[in-house]
Amino acid sequence: MPVSHSTLPVLSLLPSLEPEGTQIYPVEREVDRNALLDVAPDRESLLISDQTIEEVRQALKIRIPITTEYVPLFCSY
């Protein structure tokens, strides 16, 4: 025989905390290009250029060329 409750339990959630100020993400630290040169000397020309950090990020993004062939991936467990 099913149990019957006179009142159903209710889950109450606390309101979420508001982010401090109007910025959702923390302020990004200044990028030290000399430190990057130490770990990526092959990118020296890019890092010493007059490009902004955002432009450097765009230049360093990995771009995978779109191929017309379908290459299936197989997993063996």
C-alpha positions as CSV (number, residue, x, y, z in Angstrom):
1,M,0.0,0.0,0.0
2,P,1.5,3.4,-1.0
3,V,2.4,5.8,1.8
4,S,0.6,9.1,1.6
5,H,2.0,12.4,3.1
6,S,-0.3,15.2,4.1
7,T,2.3,17.7,2.9
8,L,4.9,17.3,0.3
9,P,8.5,18.3,1.1
10,V,9.6,21.5,-0.6
11,L,13.2,22.3,-1.6
12,S,14.1,25.9,-1.0
13,L,17.3,27.3,-2.7
14,L,19.3,30.2,-1.4
15,P,19.7,33.1,-3.7
16,S,22.9,33.1,-5.7
17,L,25.6,35.5,-4.7
18,E,25.9,38.6,-6.8
19,P,29.3,39.2,-8.4
20,E,31.3,42.0,-7.0
21,G,31.0,45.1,-9.2
22,T,29.6,44.7,-12.7
23,Q,32.3,42.5,-14.0
24,I,31.6,38.7,-14.2
25,Y,35.2,37.6,-14.7
26,P,38.2,38.7,-12.7
27,V,40.4,41.3,-14.3
28,E,43.1,39.7,-16.3
29,R,46.7,40.1,-15.2
30,E,49.2,41.9,-17.4
31,V,50.9,39.5,-19.8
32,D,54.6,39.4,-19.5
33,R,55.9,38.9,-23.1
34,N,59.4,38.3,-21.8
35,A,58.2,35.3,-19.8
36,L,56.4,34.0,-22.8
37,L,59.6,34.3,-24.9
38,D,61.4,32.1,-22.3
39,V,58.9,29.2,-23.0
40,A,58.2,29.9,-26.6
41,P,61.3,31.2,-28.4
42,D,60.0,30.0,-31.7
43,R,57.3,32.7,-31.4
44,E,59.7,35.6,-30.8
45,S,58.7,37.6,-33.9
46,L,55.0,37.4,-32.8
47,L,55.7,38.2,-29.2
48,I,57.9,41.2,-29.9
49,S,55.6,42.7,-32.5
50,D,53.3,45.7,-31.8
51,Q,50.2,43.5,-31.8
52,T,47.9,43.6,-28.9
53,I,47.6,40.5,-26.7
54,E,44.2,39.8,-28.2
55,E,45.8,39.8,-31.7
56,V,48.5,37.5,-30.4
57,R,45.8,35.1,-29.0
58,Q,44.1,35.1,-32.4
59,A,47.3,34.3,-34.2
60,L,48.1,31.5,-31.8
61,K,44.8,29.7,-32.1
62,I,44.9,26.2,-33.4
63,R,43.1,26.0,-36.7
64,I,42.2,22.6,-38.0
65,P,41.7,22.5,-41.8
66,I,38.3,21.2,-42.9
67,T,38.8,18.0,-45.0
68,T,36.4,16.6,-47.4
69,E,37.2,13.1,-46.3
70,Y,35.5,11.4,-43.4
71,V,38.0,9.8,-41.1
72,P,36.3,7.6,-38.5
73,L,37.8,7.4,-35.0
74,F,37.9,4.1,-33.4
75,C,38.2,3.4,-29.7
76,S,39.1,0.0,-28.3
77,Y,38.5,-0.7,-24.7
